[in-house]
Amino acid sequence: MLHILFVSMGARWHRLTGGGLFHNELNIVRRIVIFGVMLWSLIFVHAAAMVYFEGISYADAIWLSVTTITTVGYGDLSASTFMGRAATVLLLYVGGIFLLALLASDYVDYRIARRQRINEGKWDWNMHDHILILNSPVYNAEIYFRRIVGQIRQLPEYEQTPIQILTTSFTEGLPTSLQEMGVRHYRGSPNHFDDLKHVNVTSARHILVLAQNEYDRSVDSITFDIVHRLSELGVVERTYVEVVDDDNRERLYSIGARVLLRPIRSYPEIVVRAMVAPGSEAIIEDFFTHDGDHPQRYPVDVRDVAWHQIITALARADFGTAMGYIDPAHGRVVPNPPAATRVTTEALIVLVRETAEPSKEQIDQCLKAIHSSA
């Protein structure tokens, strides 16, 4: 009962004398340290009193003081003299338990303040060698981040890599689905140096700059400002940048950007491939256009031919690069099969150049030459 009374009194005193004024967890930590030092000082003073008045060893005195102040009370040791009991009442029951209550109250306040700052996106995670994502899509941000993080986590080298998002979104806190994937966020703007420092941008392994709206060319001006800041910080070589308007690519190249890609929200895999194999994004992007290199489907009649023979024949004729074939049994595309695979198909997928796209007849003749030489 005495313990409960003092805890209640301590908590009430804390609320009435300023507990609500310490909104900053740094001030709370300072109070915890002060109360902790005072508490241990009382324990050592009480232990000294037990040695003097009770004639026990200092180790036993410390044990007695700690078990008494925490109200455990094993009963193996206790004060028997009048002065020893008086010291226990004054130092531990009045002072120690009172301080312990204040200490516990401040610790709870600290945990609440910390959780609040995390939910508000104002907690410094102090990450290193992490993947840093700047900005978030204006539409379906949670879905997009789940997909891209899921792709990143599938790679063994990034399975445990910390991931942090710097964005002004998620005002109600980062969605639980992303937290469970090991994602953290800081609520701020990549256009401010202070916010970039809060997310340890200079210590990041990869930095991804997202276009907030993949349909709005004006967001490229925001992207340019961010990349310029990253260039000043000396980390632009680790940066992967989404650019909406292709005409702005040269401007971004001029300030040090090296990996540029279009914002394709349905395929975050492109971004991940750019991180793992820089340059692959340029080849993949070509597949989405009919300009330059592009895949073309050719109806052909191939019977039991090794895949490496098809690749070699098309390359020697400068017709393009065989990328896959249609499995006639299931009607599915088989991309990049092993070289020794014996292929029987009625269609090939070939990567061709716009300026030198072969006709179906040329492909047919090229493949017939394989049969005639066999």
Secondary structure, DSSP 8 states (H G I E B T S, - for coil): -HHHHHHHHHHHHHHHTTGGG--SHHHHHHHHHHHHHHHHHHHHHHHHHHHHHH---HHHHHHHHHHHHTT---SSS---SHHHHHHIIIIIIIIIHHHHHHHHHHHHHHHHHHHHHHHTT-------S-EEEES--SSSHHHHHHHHHHHHHTSGGGSS--EEEEES--TT---HHHHTTTEEEEES-TTSHHHHHHTTGGG-SEEEE--S-TT-TTHHHHHHHHHHHHHHTT-GGGEEEE-S-GGGHHHHHHTT--EEE---TT-THHHHHHHHSTTHHHHHHHTTSSSSEEEEEEEEEEEEEEHHHHHHHHHHTTS-EEEEEEETTTTEEEES--TT-EEEEEEEEEEEEGGG---HHHHHHHHHHHHHH-
